[in-house]
Amino acid sequence: MKNCPDCGKEFEDSVIYCPDCGTIGVSENKSNKKKKQSILTKEIYFYLKKHFEKIYALKYGNVHNIELFQGDSKERKTTWIKQSSALILKDDHPYLSVEMMAKDTTTPITLAGNVLIHTIAESITVKLKGGLDETLEYILDNEKFPRYLLILLPDPVEIKESQKDEQIEEMERRIKNLGFMEKTALKNFKICYVYNFEKSIDDLLN
């Protein structure tokens, strides 16, 4: 087992990306850091539930887990990539993914890594618990059904809105210039702090 140097999540040695925050290049760490899960705040969950017909969010309702994979169940082999915070469907197809970061000081490599992950992921599963356990699977790499990604950062202790917004806009521009999204179903992404969530999701989808 090893721990993510960014958020402290413990996971198997064979895993490349941190399941919680997406950090790449984790190092072995035997310290007993508290395990974290990147779960949406209640305010964000209920906002999404109000505005979208079908939403799956980690640890809300009967959703036990949401996971991204390379490959799908029709193939002989799939590779687990990471856990995801929320999935929203439109016409029964993946439409919007939401990733809640563990802390507001998330590194640029973590943010860029999450965008990259959502361009290479080919399927996503939703594991439901309660009554009859069920696993739902959705294909992500169908360009006929464009997808979007919202990356959420917890609000910092002190918010200087203009400065923070400029930093995030510059980070988005640099990540887009890397060309991750060329010829993929992921058409756009946005990074924002929780306090700016409603405006950011409106800008992203409209």
Z-matrix of the N, CA and C atoms (Angstrom, degrees):
N
C 1 1.469
C 2 1.530 1 109.99
N 3 1.358 2 115.74 1 153.06
C 4 1.454 3 120.78 2 176.37
C 5 1.523 4 109.33 3 -143.17
N 6 1.332 5 115.62 4 166.61
C 7 1.456 6 121.05 5 -178.22
C 8 1.522 7 110.82 6 -117.99
N 9 1.315 8 116.17 7 145.00
C 10 1.458 9 121.17 8 174.47
C 11 1.531 10 108.77 9 -69.12
N 12 1.333 11 118.36 10 129.90
C 13 1.462 12 120.17 11 179.92
C 14 1.518 13 113.53 12 -71.71
N 15 1.336 14 116.23 13 -12.42
C 16 1.465 15 119.49 14 -178.55
C 17 1.522 16 112.35 15 -92.30
N 18 1.356 17 116.88 16 -54.24
C 19 1.474 18 119.13 17 -175.21
C 20 1.530 19 113.88 18 -110.73
N 21 1.346 20 118.39 19 -10.62
C 22 1.460 21 120.68 20 176.76
C 23 1.504 22 115.55 21 90.46
N 24 1.330 23 118.44 22 -0.31
C 25 1.462 24 122.02 23 179.73
C 26 1.533 25 110.95 24 -59.47
N 27 1.331 26 116.91 25 133.49
C 28 1.462 27 121.44 26 177.48
C 29 1.523 28 109.55 27 -97.24
N 30 1.339 29 117.21 28 135.16
C 31 1.455 30 120.75 29 179.28
C 32 1.518 31 110.52 30 -156.33
N 33 1.345 32 116.31 31 176.29
C 34 1.457 33 122.48 32 -173.98
C 35 1.533 34 112.42 33 -65.73
N 36 1.342 35 115.89 34 149.98
C 37 1.460 36 121.46 35 -179.45
C 38 1.522 37 112.67 36 -60.72
N 39 1.344 38 117.51 37 -28.83
C 40 1.458 39 121.05 38 -175.60
C 41 1.530 40 113.28 39 -77.25
N 42 1.341 41 117.59 40 -13.37
C 43 1.464 42 121.79 41 -177.70
C 44 1.525 43 110.16 42 -78.93
N 45 1.342 44 116.42 43 133.97
C 46 1.464 45 121.40 44 -177.19
C 47 1.522 46 111.48 45 -87.28
N 48 1.335 47 116.59 46 -45.10
C 49 1.454 48 121.75 47 -175.50
C 50 1.527 49 110.27 48 -102.78
N 51 1.329 50 115.81 49 142.96
C 52 1.459 51 119.64 50 175.09
C 53 1.528 52 109.20 51 -62.49
N 54 1.336 53 119.47 52 128.90
C 55 1.465 54 122.02 53 -178.30
C 56 1.520 55 113.62 54 -62.88
N 57 1.340 56 117.32 55 -26.18
C 58 1.456 57 119.55 56 -176.09
C 59 1.523 58 113.34 57 -92.05
N 60 1.325 59 116.97 58 -50.91
C 61 1.465 60 118.92 59 -171.64
C 62 1.516 61 113.92 60 -113.12
N 63 1.335 62 118.42 61 -7.45
C 64 1.453 63 120.64 62 174.89
C 65 1.507 64 115.53 63 83.50
N 66 1.343 65 117.74 64 7.20
C 67 1.463 66 120.22 65 -179.55
C 68 1.519 67 110.95 66 -60.40
N 69 1.325 68 116.09 67 137.97
C 70 1.455 69 122.29 68 -179.81
C 71 1.527 70 108.97 69 -102.41
N 72 1.328 71 116.75 70 148.13
C 73 1.458 72 120.45 71 175.58
C 74 1.508 73 112.76 72 78.84
N 75 1.331 74 117.35 73 44.15
C 76 1.454 75 121.11 74 -179.43
C 77 1.518 76 110.06 75 -71.13
N 78 1.307 77 116.13 76 153.64
C 79 1.455 78 121.02 77 179.86
C 80 1.514 79 110.08 78 -117.18
N 81 1.307 80 116.29 79 155.97
C 82 1.451 81 120.71 80 -178.20
C 83 1.514 82 110.15 81 -66.44
N 84 1.312 83 116.43 82 136.49
C 85 1.457 84 121.55 83 -177.83
C 86 1.514 85 108.12 84 -153.31
N 87 1.305 86 116.89 85 114.87
C 88 1.459 87 121.60 86 -176.34
C 89 1.523 88 113.26 87 -89.15
N 90 1.338 89 117.92 88 0.35
C 91 1.456 90 119.51 89 -179.19
C 92 1.515 91 109.86 90 -66.49
N 93 1.321 92 116.61 91 148.75
C 94 1.464 93 122.18 92 -177.30
C 95 1.522 94 110.51 93 -90.54
N 96 1.322 95 116.01 94 73.15
C 97 1.455 96 120.27 95 176.24
C 98 1.517 97 109.58 96 -78.63
N 99 1.331 98 115.99 97 150.27
C 100 1.453 99 120.67 98 -179.97
C 101 1.522 100 110.14 99 -65.83
N 102 1.321 101 116.80 100 132.51
C 103 1.461 102 121.06 101 178.74
C 104 1.530 103 109.58 102 -74.53
N 105 1.314 104 114.84 103 139.95
C 106 1.458 105 120.53 104 -179.90
C 107 1.511 106 110.23 105 -122.36
N 108 1.310 107 116.43 106 151.95
C 109 1.451 108 122.01 107 171.82
C 110 1.521 109 107.71 108 -127.81
N 111 1.310 110 115.21 109 138.26
C 112 1.458 111 120.10 110 -176.29
C 113 1.519 112 109.54 111 -88.87
N 114 1.310 113 115.81 112 91.24
C 115 1.458 114 122.68 113 -173.90
C 116 1.526 115 109.87 114 -109.57
N 117 1.332 116 116.54 115 139.96
C 118 1.459 117 121.03 116 178.42
C 119 1.521 118 111.29 117 -60.99
N 120 1.325 119 115.97 118 148.14
C 121 1.465 120 119.15 119 171.93
C 122 1.527 121 108.50 120 -69.22
N 123 1.316 122 116.71 121 159.02
C 124 1.460 123 120.62 122 -179.89
C 125 1.523 124 111.32 123 -61.63
N 126 1.347 125 116.86 124 -38.32
C 127 1.464 126 120.37 125 -178.86
C 128 1.537 127 110.66 126 -61.80
N 129 1.316 128 116.22 127 -43.27
C 130 1.460 129 120.10 128 -179.17
C 131 1.522 130 110.72 129 -69.70
N 132 1.331 131 116.59 130 -42.43
C 133 1.463 132 119.68 131 179.88
C 134 1.527 133 111.47 132 -59.21
N 135 1.320 134 117.19 133 -47.78
C 136 1.464 135 119.86 134 -177.08
C 137 1.535 136 111.60 135 -71.96
N 138 1.314 137 117.66 136 -28.41
C 139 1.474 138 119.97 137 173.50
C 140 1.527 139 109.50 138 -64.38
N 141 1.324 140 117.05 139 -47.69
C 142 1.466 141 121.08 140 179.36
C 143 1.525 142 111.38 141 -63.55
N 144 1.322 143 115.36 142 -40.91
C 145 1.467 144 120.18 143 -179.87
C 146 1.524 145 111.13 144 -63.40
N 147 1.315 146 116.41 145 -32.86
C 148 1.467 147 121.36 146 179.83
C 149 1.528 148 111.42 147 -73.62
N 150 1.330 149 117.40 148 -33.73
C 151 1.461 150 121.14 149 -171.48
C 152 1.526 151 114.48 150 -100.85
N 153 1.335 152 116.76 151 -10.49
C 154 1.463 153 119.44 152 -179.84
C 155 1.526 154 109.73 153 -130.02
N 156 1.322 155 114.82 154 143.10
C 157 1.463 156 119.90 155 -174.40
C 158 1.523 157 112.61 156 -71.18
N 159 1.341 158 117.52 157 -37.96
C 160 1.463 159 120.06 158 -176.25
C 161 1.517 160 110.47 159 -131.51
N 162 1.324 161 116.46 160 115.18
C 163 1.454 162 121.58 161 178.68
C 164 1.522 163 110.10 162 -134.43
N 165 1.317 164 115.71 163 135.99
C 166 1.462 165 122.64 164 171.32
C 167 1.524 166 107.13 165 -114.97
N 168 1.324 167 117.20 166 123.63
C 169 1.462 168 121.40 167 179.60
C 170 1.526 169 109.55 168 -129.09
N 171 1.312 170 115.76 169 134.44
C 172 1.454 171 122.26 170 -177.07
C 173 1.535 172 111.13 171 -54.00
N 174 1.345 173 115.50 172 124.48
C 175 1.467 174 124.87 173 176.38
C 176 1.526 175 114.08 174 72.23
N 177 1.326 176 117.85 175 12.01
C 178 1.463 177 120.56 176 173.06
C 179 1.523 178 108.69 177 -109.80
N 180 1.331 179 116.07 178 141.96
C 181 1.457 180 120.28 179 -176.91
C 182 1.516 181 109.17 180 61.98
N 183 1.309 182 116.94 181 -133.44
C 184 1.468 183 120.40 182 -179.97
C 185 1.524 184 112.34 183 -104.67
N 186 1.344 185 116.84 184 22.43
C 187 1.472 186 120.70 185 178.91
C 188 1.523 187 109.62 186 -83.41
N 189 1.322 188 115.41 187 114.34
C 190 1.463 189 121.30 188 -179.24
C 191 1.524 190 112.00 189 -90.50
N 192 1.325 191 117.50 190 -36.31
C 193 1.459 192 119.67 191 -178.02
C 194 1.528 193 110.02 192 -159.58
N 195 1.329 194 115.45 193 151.54
C 196 1.460 195 123.37 194 173.65
C 197 1.516 196 106.47 195 -132.99
N 198 1.352 197 117.38 196 124.62
C 199 1.454 198 119.95 197 -172.78
C 200 1.528 199 112.08 198 -136.17
N 201 1.329 200 115.11 199 142.02
C 202 1.454 201 122.38 200 178.51
C 203 1.531 202 110.27 201 -98.84
N 204 1.347 203 116.03 202 142.63
C 205 1.463 204 121.30 203 -178.45
C 206 1.524 205 110.90 204 -136.25
N 207 1.325 206 115.31 205 153.19
C 208 1.456 207 121.60 206 161.39
C 209 1.518 208 106.06 207 -91.35
N 210 1.340 209 116.83 208 131.31
C 211 1.454 210 120.76 209 -173.59
C 212 1.510 211 110.42 210 87.38
N 213 1.354 212 116.37 211 176.42
C 214 1.456 213 120.84 212 176.65
C 215 1.525 214 108.88 213 -143.21
N 216 1.330 215 117.22 214 176.81
C 217 1.461 216 121.85 215 -172.19
C 218 1.525 217 112.59 216 -65.80
N 219 1.330 218 117.56 217 -17.14
C 220 1.466 219 120.19 218 178.24
C 221 1.531 220 111.13 219 -76.73
N 222 1.327 221 116.05 220 -17.83
C 223 1.447 222 120.51 221 177.87
C 224 1.522 223 110.05 222 -90.52
N 225 1.320 224 115.92 223 162.00
C 226 1.463 225 119.60 224 -178.69
C 227 1.528 226 111.97 225 -71.96
N 228 1.322 227 116.60 226 -30.47
C 229 1.457 228 119.74 227 -175.08
C 230 1.517 229 111.00 228 -132.96
N 231 1.323 230 116.27 229 134.20
C 232 1.455 231 121.57 230 173.26
C 233 1.525 232 108.14 231 -124.37
N 234 1.316 233 116.10 232 150.43
C 235 1.460 234 121.59 233 179.09
C 236 1.518 235 108.86 234 -117.61
N 237 1.324 236 116.28 235 120.88
C 238 1.464 237 121.55 236 178.13
C 239 1.519 238 109.16 237 -68.83
N 240 1.351 239 116.68 238 135.82
C 241 1.464 240 120.46 239 -179.95
C 242 1.524 241 111.29 240 -108.98
N 243 1.331 242 117.16 241 -61.61
C 244 1.459 243 119.34 242 -178.79
C 245 1.520 244 111.13 243 -164.52
N 246 1.325 245 114.66 244 167.14
C 247 1.453 246 122.00 245 172.72
C 248 1.524 247 108.74 246 -82.43
N 249 1.325 248 116.71 247 149.29
C 250 1.457 249 121.28 248 179.80
C 251 1.526 250 109.49 249 -122.51
N 252 1.331 251 116.42 250 155.04
C 253 1.469 252 120.74 251 -175.40
C 254 1.519 253 113.43 252 -82.96
N 255 1.335 254 117.30 253 -40.94
C 256 1.467 255 119.39 254 -176.23
C 257 1.520 256 110.82 255 -159.89
N 258 1.328 257 114.91 256 150.50
C 259 1.464 258 122.87 257 176.93
C 260 1.516 259 108.98 258 -133.83
N 261 1.333 260 115.67 259 131.16
C 262 1.462 261 121.75 260 177.18
C 263 1.521 262 108.52 261 -116.15
N 264 1.321 263 115.87 262 133.58
C 265 1.462 264 121.58 263 -179.48
C 266 1.523 265 110.87 264 -102.44
N 267 1.341 266 114.88 265 151.24
C 268 1.453 267 122.16 266 171.48
C 269 1.517 268 107.43 267 -135.75
N 270 1.323 269 117.14 268 120.07
C 271 1.466 270 122.27 269 -175.24
C 272 1.526 271 111.03 270 55.43
N 273 1.344 272 115.47 271 40.01
C 274 1.470 273 123.71 272 177.17
C 275 1.522 274 113.66 273 67.11
N 276 1.323 275 117.45 274 19.22
C 277 1.459 276 121.63 275 176.34
C 278 1.533 277 109.42 276 -124.86
N 279 1.342 278 118.07 277 147.74
C 280 1.465 279 120.08 278 177.08
C 281 1.519 280 111.35 279 -55.57
N 282 1.330 281 116.09 280 131.58
C 283 1.464 282 121.45 281 -175.29
C 284 1.533 283 111.45 282 -124.13
N 285 1.318 284 115.92 283 -47.11
C 286 1.463 285 120.38 284 -177.88
C 287 1.521 286 109.93 285 -139.34
N 288 1.321 287 115.92 286 128.24
C 289 1.467 288 121.73 287 172.08
C 290 1.520 289 108.29 288 -106.82
N 291 1.315 290 116.62 289 141.07
C 292 1.461 291 122.01 290 178.31
C 293 1.522 292 108.30 291 -122.49
N 294 1.327 293 115.81 292 127.01
C 295 1.461 294 121.14 293 177.85
C 296 1.522 295 108.99 294 -115.68
N 297 1.330 296 116.33 295 118.96
C 298 1.462 297 121.89 296 178.05
C 299 1.516 298 108.39 297 -95.34
N 300 1.319 299 117.01 298 116.16
C 301 1.454 300 121.05 299 179.71
C 302 1.528 301 110.88 300 -75.73
N 303 1.340 302 115.44 301 154.60
C 304 1.457 303 119.99 302 -175.43
C 305 1.524 304 112.60 303 -73.88
N 306 1.339 305 117.18 304 -27.57
C 307 1.465 306 119.12 305 -178.75
C 308 1.520 307 110.42 306 -152.15
N 309 1.340 308 116.25 307 159.21
C 310 1.469 309 120.63 308 -174.03
C 311 1.522 310 112.44 309 -74.00
N 312 1.334 311 118.77 310 -16.41
C 313 1.460 312 122.17 311 -178.37
C 314 1.529 313 111.76 312 -93.12
N 315 1.325 314 116.70 313 26.14
C 316 1.459 315 122.18 314 179.23
C 317 1.531 316 110.30 315 -53.08
N 318 1.326 317 116.74 316 135.28
C 319 1.454 318 121.91 317 -175.00
C 320 1.527 319 111.84 318 -75.52
N 321 1.337 320 117.88 319 156.65
C 322 1.469 321 120.96 320 176.67
C 323 1.523 322 112.87 321 -56.53
N 324 1.336 323 117.66 322 -38.03
C 325 1.458 324 119.61 323 -179.41
C 326 1.525 325 111.01 324 -65.99
N 327 1.320 326 117.42 325 -31.90
C 328 1.463 327 120.95 326 177.04
C 329 1.523 328 110.73 327 -68.86
N 330 1.325 329 116.52 328 -44.25
C 331 1.465 330 120.55 329 179.80
C 332 1.530 331 110.58 330 -64.83
N 333 1.328 332 116.71 331 -47.35
C 334 1.466 333 120.11 332 178.02
C 335 1.524 334 110.75 333 -63.12
N 336 1.341 335 116.06 334 -37.32
C 337 1.463 336 120.47 335 179.25
C 338 1.512 337 112.45 336 -62.19
N 339 1.323 338 117.25 337 -37.70
C 340 1.459 339 120.23 338 178.94
C 341 1.520 340 111.89 339 -66.64
N 342 1.336 341 116.76 340 -38.25
C 343 1.467 342 119.64 341 176.31
C 344 1.523 343 109.84 342 -65.22
N 345 1.332 344 116.64 343 -46.33
C 346 1.464 345 120.86 344 178.78
C 347 1.527 346 111.30 345 -58.33
N 348 1.320 347 116.62 346 -44.28
C 349 1.464 348 121.46 347 179.81
C 350 1.530 349 110.97 348 -56.87
N 351 1.322 350 116.67 349 -42.53
C 352 1.465 351 120.08 350 -177.24
C 353 1.526 352 112.42 351 -75.88
N 354 1.327 353 118.01 352 -10.99
C 355 1.466 354 119.73 353 173.35
C 356 1.522 355 111.81 354 -89.22
N 357 1.342 356 117.52 355 -27.79
C 358 1.470 357 119.65 356 -178.29
C 359 1.524 358 112.62 357 -96.53
N 360 1.341 359 117.53 358 -17.19
C 361 1.464 360 120.04 359 179.25
C 362 1.527 361 109.68 360 -65.75
N 363 1.326 362 116.17 361 134.80
C 364 1.464 363 121.33 362 -177.88
C 365 1.520 364 113.32 363 -107.02
N 366 1.329 365 116.78 364 -18.61
C 367 1.465 366 119.51 365 178.67
C 368 1.523 367 109.50 366 -152.08
N 369 1.314 368 115.00 367 160.94
C 370 1.458 369 121.42 368 177.89
C 371 1.523 370 108.44 369 -138.33
N 372 1.322 371 116.98 370 138.25
C 373 1.462 372 120.86 371 178.71
C 374 1.521 373 110.23 372 -116.56
N 375 1.322 374 114.78 373 146.07
C 376 1.462 375 122.30 374 176.40
C 377 1.521 376 106.96 375 -120.49
N 378 1.330 377 116.43 376 116.55
C 379 1.463 378 120.96 377 179.55
C 380 1.520 379 109.49 378 -97.00
N 381 1.337 380 114.74 379 122.48
C 382 1.456 381 121.49 380 -178.11
C 383 1.526 382 110.07 381 -104.86
N 384 1.324 383 116.07 382 142.15
C 385 1.465 384 121.87 383 178.24
C 386 1.518 385 109.75 384 -123.93
N 387 1.331 386 115.34 385 158.48
C 388 1.458 387 120.07 386 179.17
C 389 1.504 388 111.04 387 102.90
N 390 1.330 389 116.84 388 118.83
C 391 1.458 390 119.84 389 -175.15
C 392 1.513 391 109.23 390 71.02
N 393 1.311 392 116.93 391 -117.23
C 394 1.452 393 121.91 392 179.11
C 395 1.528 394 109.37 393 -93.15
N 396 1.342 395 117.11 394 112.55
C 397 1.462 396 120.88 395 179.04
C 398 1.522 397 109.80 396 -63.37
N 399 1.315 398 116.48 397 142.93
C 400 1.450 399 120.86 398 -175.82
C 401 1.522 400 109.88 399 -149.74
N 402 1.335 401 117.03 400 144.90
C 403 1.454 402 122.39 401 174.25
C 404 1.517 403 108.90 402 -120.62
N 405 1.329 404 115.54 403 120.93
C 406 1.459 405 121.79 404 178.94
C 407 1.521 406 108.85 405 -100.15
N 408 1.324 407 116.62 406 141.90
C 409 1.463 408 120.32 407 -179.91
C 410 1.522 409 109.82 408 -126.76
N 411 1.358 410 115.61 409 137.98
C 412 1.455 411 121.58 410 179.18
C 413 1.527 412 109.35 411 -131.54
N 414 1.331 413 116.37 412 141.22
C 415 1.456 414 122.14 413 178.94
C 416 1.530 415 109.48 414 -84.50
N 417 1.336 416 116.37 415 136.03
C 418 1.460 417 121.10 416 -174.77
C 419 1.521 418 114.15 417 -106.01
N 420 1.324 419 118.43 418 -20.99
C 421 1.465 420 120.13 419 -170.14
C 422 1.529 421 113.95 420 -99.60
N 423 1.324 422 116.68 421 26.43
C 424 1.460 423 120.99 422 177.13
C 425 1.532 424 108.52 423 -92.15
N 426 1.344 425 116.77 424 108.50
C 427 1.461 426 120.84 425 -175.07
C 428 1.531 427 112.99 426 -68.99
N 429 1.330 428 117.17 427 -9.99
C 430 1.469 429 120.06 428 175.45
C 431 1.523 430 110.68 429 -70.86
N 432 1.333 431 116.49 430 -18.59
C 433 1.460 432 121.24 431 -178.26
C 434 1.536 433 108.64 432 -124.67
N 435 1.331 434 117.06 433 88.00
C 436 1.470 435 121.12 434 -177.03
C 437 1.522 436 112.12 435 -61.64
N 438 1.333 437 114.47 436 145.26
C 439 1.463 438 121.39 437 -178.63
C 440 1.527 439 109.98 438 -121.03
N 441 1.328 440 113.53 439 162.18
C 442 1.462 441 120.59 440 179.43
C 443 1.529 442 109.02 441 -134.44
N 444 1.330 443 115.12 442 157.17
C 445 1.463 444 121.37 443 -177.04
C 446 1.517 445 109.78 444 -133.00
N 447 1.331 446 115.92 445 129.93
C 448 1.463 447 121.56 446 174.71
C 449 1.524 448 108.07 447 -118.05
N 450 1.327 449 116.07 448 123.08
C 451 1.462 450 122.00 449 178.85
C 452 1.521 451 107.96 450 -106.08
N 453 1.322 452 116.51 451 119.64
C 454 1.464 453 122.33 452 -175.75
C 455 1.522 454 111.45 453 -104.62
N 456 1.326 455 115.96 454 133.96
C 457 1.458 456 122.45 455 174.98
C 458 1.526 457 109.14 456 -109.95
N 459 1.335 458 118.32 457 137.02
C 460 1.471 459 119.53 458 174.83
C 461 1.524 460 110.10 459 -58.96
N 462 1.321 461 116.79 460 146.98
C 463 1.463 462 119.97 461 179.42
C 464 1.528 463 110.39 462 -63.19
N 465 1.338 464 117.60 463 134.19
C 466 1.466 465 120.43 464 176.13
C 467 1.521 466 110.38 465 -70.42
N 468 1.312 467 116.83 466 164.73
C 469 1.466 468 120.99 467 -179.50
C 470 1.520 469 110.31 468 -61.30
N 471 1.326 470 116.46 469 -44.43
C 472 1.459 471 121.28 470 177.39
C 473 1.523 472 108.47 471 -115.82
N 474 1.314 473 116.43 472 123.34
C 475 1.457 474 121.17 473 -177.01
C 476 1.534 475 110.04 474 -105.94
N 477 1.315 476 116.18 475 114.34
C 478 1.457 477 121.82 476 170.68
C 479 1.523 478 105.89 477 -108.21
N 480 1.310 479 115.58 478 91.86
C 481 1.453 480 121.77 479 -165.30
C 482 1.525 481 113.88 480 -54.89
N 483 1.317 482 118.52 481 -49.42
C 484 1.462 483 120.30 482 -175.54
C 485 1.522 484 111.23 483 -62.12
N 486 1.338 485 116.29 484 -43.55
C 487 1.461 486 120.23 485 -179.05
C 488 1.522 487 110.96 486 -66.58
N 489 1.336 488 117.11 487 -45.68
C 490 1.460 489 121.42 488 -179.32
C 491 1.525 490 110.96 489 -63.75
N 492 1.331 491 117.23 490 -43.13
C 493 1.460 492 120.86 491 -179.40
C 494 1.529 493 111.13 492 -62.83
N 495 1.322 494 116.88 493 -39.77
C 496 1.467 495 120.97 494 178.82
C 497 1.526 496 110.76 495 -64.12
N 498 1.332 497 116.28 496 -41.51
C 499 1.462 498 120.30 497 179.25
C 500 1.523 499 111.21 498 -62.82
N 501 1.332 500 116.61 499 -43.47
C 502 1.462 501 121.01 500 -178.92
C 503 1.533 502 110.52 501 -67.31
N 504 1.338 503 116.99 502 -43.03
C 505 1.462 504 119.96 503 179.06
C 506 1.527 505 111.21 504 -60.78
N 507 1.315 506 117.01 505 -39.70
C 508 1.463 507 120.75 506 178.18
C 509 1.528 508 110.47 507 -66.19
N 510 1.330 509 116.69 508 -40.19
C 511 1.464 510 120.74 509 178.34
C 512 1.525 511 110.65 510 -63.96
N 513 1.318 512 118.05 511 -44.17
C 514 1.468 513 121.83 512 177.47
C 515 1.523 514 110.94 513 -59.07
N 516 1.328 515 116.06 514 -44.82
C 517 1.462 516 120.02 515 -178.95
C 518 1.530 517 111.12 516 -61.10
N 519 1.316 518 116.38 517 -43.86
C 520 1.465 519 120.06 518 -178.40
C 521 1.524 520 111.71 519 -67.19
N 522 1.315 521 116.80 520 -39.27
C 523 1.466 522 119.38 521 178.53
C 524 1.526 523 110.33 522 -65.79
N 525 1.326 524 117.39 523 -42.33
C 526 1.467 525 120.86 524 179.41
C 527 1.529 526 111.01 525 -62.83
N 528 1.318 527 116.76 526 -34.06
C 529 1.461 528 120.59 527 179.20
C 530 1.528 529 112.96 528 -68.68
N 531 1.333 530 116.57 529 -15.56
C 532 1.461 531 120.04 530 177.29
C 533 1.527 532 111.75 531 -73.37
N 534 1.336 533 116.69 532 -17.18
C 535 1.460 534 120.97 533 174.99
C 536 1.515 535 115.42 534 78.79
N 537 1.330 536 117.77 535 21.19
C 538 1.463 537 120.87 536 -179.39
C 539 1.529 538 112.53 537 -57.53
N 540 1.331 539 117.25 538 -36.33
C 541 1.458 540 120.75 539 -168.27
C 542 1.525 541 114.29 540 -90.26
N 543 1.326 542 117.60 541 1.13
C 544 1.452 543 119.76 542 179.68
C 545 1.527 544 110.93 543 -63.75
N 546 1.325 545 115.93 544 130.25
C 547 1.470 546 122.96 545 177.78
C 548 1.528 547 112.50 546 57.91
N 549 1.323 548 117.13 547 38.42
C 550 1.469 549 121.41 548 174.51
C 551 1.521 550 109.00 549 -127.73
N 552 1.319 551 115.77 550 167.27
C 553 1.463 552 120.58 551 178.08
C 554 1.526 553 111.81 552 -75.54
N 555 1.344 554 116.86 553 -16.99
C 556 1.466 555 120.13 554 177.96
C 557 1.527 556 108.51 555 -78.37
N 558 1.317 557 116.90 556 110.10
C 559 1.458 558 121.78 557 -172.51
C 560 1.522 559 113.69 558 -92.93
N 561 1.317 560 117.83 559 -26.64
C 562 1.464 561 118.93 560 179.54
C 563 1.523 562 109.61 561 -165.04
N 564 1.317 563 115.96 562 161.88
C 565 1.464 564 121.60 563 176.78
C 566 1.516 565 108.87 564 -145.15
N 567 1.314 566 115.25 565 164.17
C 568 1.457 567 120.72 566 176.15
C 569 1.523 568 108.84 567 -148.41
N 570 1.338 569 115.07 568 144.32
C 571 1.467 570 122.54 569 176.95
C 572 1.518 571 107.19 570 -114.14
N 573 1.317 572 116.94 571 135.45
C 574 1.464 573 118.85 572 178.71
C 575 1.517 574 110.79 573 -156.20
N 576 1.327 575 115.30 574 162.42
C 577 1.459 576 121.31 575 170.70
C 578 1.529 577 108.55 576 -83.17
N 579 1.315 578 115.63 577 158.46
C 580 1.460 579 120.48 578 -177.45
C 581 1.523 580 111.61 579 -56.57
N 582 1.324 581 117.15 580 -38.76
C 583 1.470 582 119.43 581 -176.74
C 584 1.529 583 112.14 582 -62.57
N 585 1.334 584 117.15 583 -22.91
C 586 1.453 585 121.60 584 -177.01
C 587 1.529 586 111.91 585 -106.64
N 588 1.302 587 116.31 586 20.37
C 589 1.467 588 122.12 587 -171.87
C 590 1.532 589 113.34 588 -61.85
N 591 1.315 590 117.57 589 -49.97
C 592 1.471 591 120.41 590 -173.57
C 593 1.534 592 111.87 591 -62.93
N 594 1.307 593 117.19 592 -44.35
C 595 1.454 594 120.69 593 178.31
C 596 1.520 595 111.32 594 -64.76
N 597 1.325 596 116.61 595 -39.87
C 598 1.454 597 121.14 596 -176.62
C 599 1.532 598 112.04 597 -67.90
N 600 1.313 599 116.72 598 -41.71
C 601 1.469 600 118.85 599 -179.95
C 602 1.532 601 110.32 600 -68.89
N 603 1.329 602 116.80 601 -32.56
C 604 1.461 603 119.95 602 176.94
C 605 1.526 604 110.29 603 -68.26
N 606 1.329 605 117.73 604 -42.62
C 607 1.463 606 121.98 605 177.59
C 608 1.520 607 110.99 606 -63.57
N 609 1.308 608 117.33 607 -38.93
C 610 1.456 609 122.11 608 -176.93
C 611 1.528 610 112.06 609 -67.01
N 612 1.316 611 116.45 610 -43.43
C 613 1.467 612 120.84 611 -171.93
C 614 1.534 613 113.31 612 -93.37
N 615 1.328 614 116.42 613 -12.94
C 616 1.465 615 119.32 614 -179.57
C 617 1.515 616 110.63 615 -118.65
